[in-house]
């Protein structure tokens, strides 16, 4: 294997035997007594081949059940493959589950030394970095308390703070950017951006395509235990977003089924749009309703209010109207919420999340955020004071 390669995976296969009549209670145990245990073999990974170069920030994405966790545990040496091989060129530290190895009866201080020792640190080395770990975790007043008295957020902050001090050649992180509050997540992002600048070899598994685009230099998408796509982060993240269109449609149908009436309908909404595409939809309602104003709102995947508008003084004739909007939005999942009002401003009907759609981009280094505003950078000539001239 070339010295430039950090990890080489060749024709990797992994399956598990799953019990069909597993007994999880005393009652089930009695019912299944005397029955022969039945098992079926489930193939999780089926012929995986790829390489990760040294210095790459490599993303692995895929929907739940695609085989990501199994692949990580094979890379980390937790599982043994049925066939195929994983060749690691260097020392590897996996952070698949933050906080594994913590002892809840010990203090935060003791757990720092315990966890760091599992990562290969000597006590002297931990002494040297202990203050840095506590500063990063922001737990100065809690280090002598037992871990069982920590909140879950405090525990993951401490675990991540220990994890980022690892100095091995290859680091594996599984969904760690979801830990802590917003301020702590920004600190975590800063660490990963530093890893990227320093050409640290990192494997990141995440469901956040925004983080994939910000951090990763290359990515891989798993689907059904096979590699569906490997290459640029733009292509992989778009493929992942579009693969979720079935879930999106299911969510929307569920929302529609919960509507209080069927007097308001929306048609023409596509499943996915490119950034800056124009969305054109038709809104219609029962003819017996005297509609004077219509409002349309775009809602983000976390229920954030992204954009809203209404017809204002536009005269409403008939029982339908066309709505067009330029989707100058960030990549991700969005929903439409629509309301119709009478002349006195009373809401006649509201359809929350009545339609859903995805927004994606093929551009490299696409800017982040919920919306796209016009921006630019320019050089500012330094002004030299008269004193300096003299």
C-alpha positions in Angstrom: 0.0 0.0 0.0 1.3 3.5 -0.9 2.6 5.6 1.9 0.1 8.3 0.9 -2.8 6.0 1.8 -4.1 6.2 5.4 -6.8 3.5 5.1 -7.5 0.9 2.4 -10.7 -1.1 2.4 -11.0 -4.0 0.0 -14.1 -6.1 -0.8 -15.4 -5.8 2.8 -18.4 -8.0 3.7 -20.1 -8.2 7.1 -23.3 -10.1 8.2 -25.0 -10.7 11.5 -27.2 -13.6 12.8 -30.4 -12.1 14.2 -32.7 -14.1 16.5 -36.4 -14.2 15.3 -37.9 -15.3 18.6 -35.7 -13.4 21.1 -37.0 -13.3 24.6 -36.9 -9.9 26.3 -39.1 -10.7 29.3 -39.9 -13.5 31.6 -43.3 -14.0 29.9 -41.7 -14.3 26.5 -39.1 -16.7 27.9 -41.9 -19.0 29.2 -43.8 -18.7 26.0 -40.7 -19.6 23.9 -39.6 -22.3 26.3 -38.8 -25.5 24.4 -38.9 -23.7 21.0 -35.9 -24.0 18.8 -34.2 -20.6 18.5 -34.6 -19.4 14.9 -32.1 -17.0 13.3 -31.8 -15.3 10.0 -28.6 -13.9 8.6 -28.7 -10.2 7.7 -26.1 -8.8 5.3 -25.0 -5.3 6.4 -22.0 -4.6 4.2 -21.7 -6.1 0.8 -18.4 -5.7 -1.1 -17.1 -2.3 0.1 -14.0 -0.9 -1.6 -12.4 2.5 -1.0 -9.2 4.3 0.0 -8.7 7.3 2.3 -5.5 9.4 1.7 -3.4 10.9 4.5 -4.5 14.4 5.3 -8.0 13.9 4.0 -11.1 15.0 5.9 -13.3 12.2 4.8 -17.1 12.2 5.2 -19.3 9.1 5.4 -23.0 9.6 5.0 -26.1 7.5 4.6 -29.6 7.0 5.9 -30.2 4.9 9.0 -29.6 1.3 8.4 -27.2 1.9 5.5 -24.3 0.3 7.3 -22.4 3.3 8.6 -22.0 2.2 12.2 -20.9 -1.3 11.1 -18.3 0.2 8.7 -16.9 2.4 11.5 -16.5 -0.5 13.9 -14.7 -2.5 11.2 -12.4 0.4 10.6 -11.8 0.7 14.3 -11.2 -3.0 14.7 -14.2 -3.6 17.0 -15.7 -6.0 14.5 -14.0 -8.6 12.3 -15.1 -8.8 8.7 -16.6 -12.0 7.2 -14.3 -11.5 4.3 -12.2 -8.7 2.8 -9.7 -6.5 4.6 -9.2 -3.2 6.3 -5.5 -2.0 6.2 -4.7 1.0 8.4 -1.4 2.8 7.8 -0.8 4.5 11.2 -2.3 4.7 14.7 -6.1 5.2 14.8 -8.3 6.5 17.5 -12.1 6.0 17.2 -14.6 8.2 18.9 -17.7 6.2 17.9 -19.5 6.8 21.2 -18.4 9.7 23.4 -18.1 8.8 27.0 -17.5 5.1 26.6 -15.3 4.0 29.5 -16.6 6.7 31.9 -17.2 5.6 35.5 -20.2 7.4 36.9 -19.1 6.8 40.5 -15.8 8.7 39.9 -15.3 12.4 39.8 -14.9 14.4 36.6 -11.2 14.7 37.4 -10.7 11.0 37.8 -12.6 10.3 34.6 -10.3 12.6 32.7 -7.3 10.5 33.8 -9.2 7.2 33.2 -10.4 8.1 29.7 -7.1 9.7 28.7 -5.2 6.5 29.8 -7.5 4.5 27.5 -6.4 6.8 24.6 -2.7 6.0 25.4 -1.8 9.0 27.5 0.6 8.6 30.5 -0.3 10.3 33.8 2.4 12.9 33.2 1.0 13.7 29.8 -2.5 14.1 31.3 -1.1 16.4 33.9 0.2 18.7 31.1 -3.1 18.9 29.3 -5.6 18.7 32.2 -6.2 22.4 32.4 -6.8 22.7 28.7 -9.4 19.9 28.8 -11.2 21.6 31.7 -11.1 25.0 30.0 -12.5 23.6 26.8 -15.3 21.7 28.6 -16.1 24.8 30.7 -16.5 22.6 33.8 -14.1 24.2 36.3 -16.6 24.2 39.2 -17.7 20.6 38.6 -14.5 18.5 38.2 -14.5 17.2 41.8 -18.2 16.1 41.6 -19.2 12.6 40.7 -20.0 12.1 37.1 -23.4 10.7 38.0 -24.4 14.2 39.1 -23.5 15.6 35.7 -26.2 16.4 33.2 -26.0 14.5 29.9 -24.7 17.7 28.2 -21.9 18.1 30.7 -20.8 14.5 30.2 -20.6 14.8 26.4 -18.7 18.1 26.7 -16.2 16.5 29.0 -15.9 13.4 26.7 -15.4 15.5 23.6 -12.8 17.7 25.4 -10.8 14.6 26.2 -11.2 13.2 22.7 -9.9 16.3 20.8 -6.6 16.0 22.7 -5.8 12.7 20.9 -2.7 13.0 18.8 -3.0 9.8 16.7 -2.5 9.7 12.9 -6.1 8.9 12.1 -9.2 10.1 14.0 -12.8 8.7 13.6 -15.8 10.8 14.8 -19.4 9.6 14.7 -22.0 12.4 15.0 -20.0 14.3 17.6 -20.9 17.8 16.2 -24.3 17.4 17.8 -23.0 17.6 21.3 -23.6 20.4 23.8 -25.3 23.8 23.3 -24.9 26.1 20.3 -21.8 27.9 21.8 -20.1 24.6 22.5 -20.9 23.3 19.0 -19.1 26.4 17.6 -16.0 25.5 19.7 -16.2 21.9 18.3 -16.5 23.2 14.8 -13.4 25.4 15.4 -11.4 22.2 16.4 -12.5 20.4 13.2 -11.6 23.4 11.1 -8.1 23.4 12.7 -7.8 19.7 11.9 -8.6 20.4 8.3 -6.0 23.2 8.1 -3.4 21.0 9.7 -4.0 18.1 7.3 -5.1 15.8 10.1 -6.6 12.6 8.7 -10.2 12.5 10.0 -13.2 10.3 9.2 -16.5 12.1 10.0 -19.8 10.3 10.0 -22.7 12.7 10.1 -26.3 13.4 8.9 -25.5 17.1 8.6 -24.7 17.9 4.9 -23.8 21.5 6.0 -21.0 20.1 8.1 -19.9 17.8 5.3 -19.6 20.7 2.9 -17.8 22.9 5.4 -15.3 20.4 6.6 -14.8 17.4 4.3 -12.5 17.2 1.3 -14.2 14.1 -0.1 -17.1 11.9 0.9 -18.8 8.5 0.5 -22.5 7.6 0.6 -23.6 4.2 1.7 -27.0 2.7 0.8 -28.1 -0.8 1.5 -24.7 -1.9 2.5 -23.1 -0.8 -0.7 -21.3 2.3 -1.8 -23.8 4.4 -3.8 -21.4 7.3 -4.5 -17.9 8.4 -3.6 -16.3 11.6 -4.7 -16.8 15.4 -4.3 -18.7 16.6 -1.3 -21.1 18.5 -3.5 -22.2 15.4 -5.4 -22.4 13.2 -2.3 -24.3 15.7 -0.2 -26.8 16.3 -3.0 -27.3 12.6 -3.5 -28.0 12.2 0.2 -30.5 15.1 0.3 -32.4 13.6 -2.7 -32.3 10.2 -1.2 -34.4 11.6 1.6 -37.2 12.6 -0.7 -39.3 9.5 0.1 -39.1 10.4 3.8 -40.0 14.0 3.0 -43.1 12.9 1.0 -44.1 10.6 3.9 -43.8 13.5 6.4 -45.9 15.7 4.2 -48.6 13.1 3.7 -48.7 12.7 7.5 -49.1 16.4 7.9 -51.8 16.6 5.3 -53.7 13.7 6.9 -53.8 15.8 10.1 -55.4 18.8 8.5 -58.8 19.9 10.0 -60.5 20.1 6.6 -59.9 19.7 2.9 -61.1 23.1 1.8 -57.5 24.3 1.0 -55.3 22.4 -1.5 -51.9 23.1 -3.0 -50.5 21.6 -6.2 -47.4 22.1 -8.4 -44.8 21.8 -5.7 -41.8 19.7 -6.8 -39.9 17.4 -4.6 -36.5 19.1 -5.1 -35.3 22.5 -6.4 -31.9 23.8 -7.2 -30.8 27.0 -5.3 -32.4 30.1 -7.0 -34.9 28.0 -8.9 -38.4 29.5 -9.1 -41.1 27.6 -7.3 -44.6 28.0 -8.8 -47.6 26.5 -7.0 -51.4 26.7 -7.3 -53.5 27.4 -4.3 -57.2 26.6 -4.4 -60.0 26.5 -1.9 -63.7 25.9 -1.7 -65.9 28.2 -3.9 -68.2 28.9 -1.0 -65.4 30.7 0.9 -65.1 34.5 0.5 -61.3 34.7 0.5 -59.8 38.2 0.6 -56.1 37.5 1.6 -53.7 34.6 1.2 -50.4 34.2 3.1 -47.6 31.8 2.3 -44.7 31.0 4.7 -41.6 28.9 4.2 -40.6 26.9 7.3 -37.2 25.3 7.9 -36.6 21.7 8.9 -36.2 22.8 12.6 -39.5 24.7 12.4 -37.7 28.1 12.0 -39.7 30.8 10.2 -37.6 31.4 7.1 -39.8 33.7 4.9 -43.4 34.8 4.6 -45.6 37.0 2.4 -49.2 37.7 1.7 -51.3 39.0 -1.2 -51.9 42.4 0.6 -54.2 44.6 -1.4 -54.2 42.3 -4.5 -57.8 41.5 -5.4 -58.7 37.8 -5.1 -61.1 36.6 -7.8 -62.3 33.0 -8.1 -61.2 30.1 -5.9 -57.5 29.7 -6.9 -54.4 31.7 -7.3 -50.8 31.1 -8.5 -47.9 31.8 -6.2 -44.3 32.1 -7.4 -41.2 32.6 -5.3 -37.4 32.6 -6.0 -35.8 30.0 -3.7 -32.7 32.0 -2.7 -32.2 29.6 0.2 -29.6 27.4 1.7 -29.4 23.7 1.0 -31.8 21.6 3.1 -35.4 20.6 3.7 -38.3 23.1 3.8 -42.1 23.2 4.1 -44.9 25.4 3.0 -47.5 26.7 5.4 -50.5 28.5 3.8 -53.4 30.5 5.3 -56.5 32.0 3.8 -58.3 35.0 5.4 -61.7 36.8 5.0 -62.1 40.5 4.6 -61.9 41.1 8.4 -58.6 39.3 8.7 -60.2 36.2 10.3 -58.3 33.0 9.4 -60.7 30.7 7.3 -58.2 27.9 6.9 -54.6 27.2 7.7 -52.6 24.3 6.3 -49.3 23.8 8.2 -46.5 22.1 6.4 -48.9 21.2 3.6 -46.0 20.6 1.1 -42.3 19.8 1.6 -39.4 20.2 -0.7 -35.6 20.0 -0.8 -33.1 22.7 -2.0 -29.7 21.6 -3.2 -26.7 23.0 -5.1 -24.0 21.7 -7.4 -21.6 24.5 -6.7 -18.3 23.9 -4.9 -17.7 25.8 -1.6 -21.3 26.9 -1.5 -21.9 29.6 1.1 -23.7 28.6 4.3 -26.8 29.8 6.0 -30.6 29.8 5.5 -30.6 32.4 2.7 -28.3 33.8 0.1 -27.6 37.6 0.2 -25.6 39.6 -2.2 -22.1 40.1 -0.8 -18.6 40.9 -1.8 -15.0 41.5 -0.5 -12.7 44.3 -1.4 -9.3 45.5 -0.4 -9.1 48.6 1.7 -6.0 50.7 1.1 -4.2 51.4 4.4 -4.2 55.1 5.3 -0.8 56.5 6.2 -0.9 59.3 8.8 1.1 62.5 8.4 3.2 61.5 11.4 4.3 58.3 9.6 5.0 60.2 6.4 7.2 62.6 8.4 
